[in-house]
Amino acid sequence: MRNLKMIIEYDGTNFFGWQYQPDKRTVQSEIESAIKQITGEDVRVTGAGRTDHGVHALGQVANFKTESNIQCEKLRAAINSLIGEDVYIKQITEVPLNFHARYSARSKIYRYNIMLTYSPLKRRYYWFVDYKLNFELMQRASSYFIGQHDFKNLSVSRDEDDEKFNNNTICNIYNLSLTESENEIIIMVEADRFLRKMVRCIVGMLIDIGRGRYSLQQLERIYTDGLENIYCAPAWGLCLMEVKY
């Protein structure tokens, strides 16, 4: 038995997320189908993060166990020949049997792209925000999210790792940075774990602070009382960049 680790890049536009869904195209099901055609095995591919419909990945990590002896590079080429052009296996390596793409991860890094001037070429990967934003205020607001907090009010459901964490909604954000250029804002977030849509809710909150919908004083209540009608930023601006082990 071998345990194989994959690094995967995909454009999430035409996928219904990572996780298998009956009669829908997902990244997991596409890769599993290809592996079965090659090895004849029904394998379960485990991803580091269960990205939602429309979310992209530059560095998704997954693993699966196989009895096949096909060399990693040959297997990578074979899988890539059978899957769509919007998903690509960048690397396959053999790892210890106890490696688990999700549970072994120490942190994940997500990037969120915002364009301030509309560009048709960026529409699949950027959220167009047509508001005048106070970037300095957004930077000040970002500090409220760093550290260990209960993020249940900034998510829509349980953690993607709920089996491991027993529905615990406490997460530790290590880094959250905002970078502004003339036509865009890039938000980078690294944490030990993420609740479902947590990054998108944080981004939506930062935009609402920047456009004056909420104040910093109101933001102070986010972990205790919560705020009504929090806007969740759209999926297409989000990309899983890296998983650290």
Secondary structure, 3 states (H helix, E strand, C coil): CEEEEEEEEECHHHCCCCCCCCCCCCHHHHHHHHHHHHHCCCCCCEECCCCCCCCEEEEEEEEEEECCCCCHHHHHHHHHHHCCCCEEEEEEEEECCCCCCCCCCCEEEEEEEEECCCCHHHCCCCEECCCCCCHHHHHHHHCCCCEEEECHHHCCCCECCHHHHCCCCEEEEEEEEEEECCCEEEEEEEECCCECCHHHHHHHHHHHHHCCCCCHHHHCCCCCCCCCCCCCCCHHHEEEEEEEC
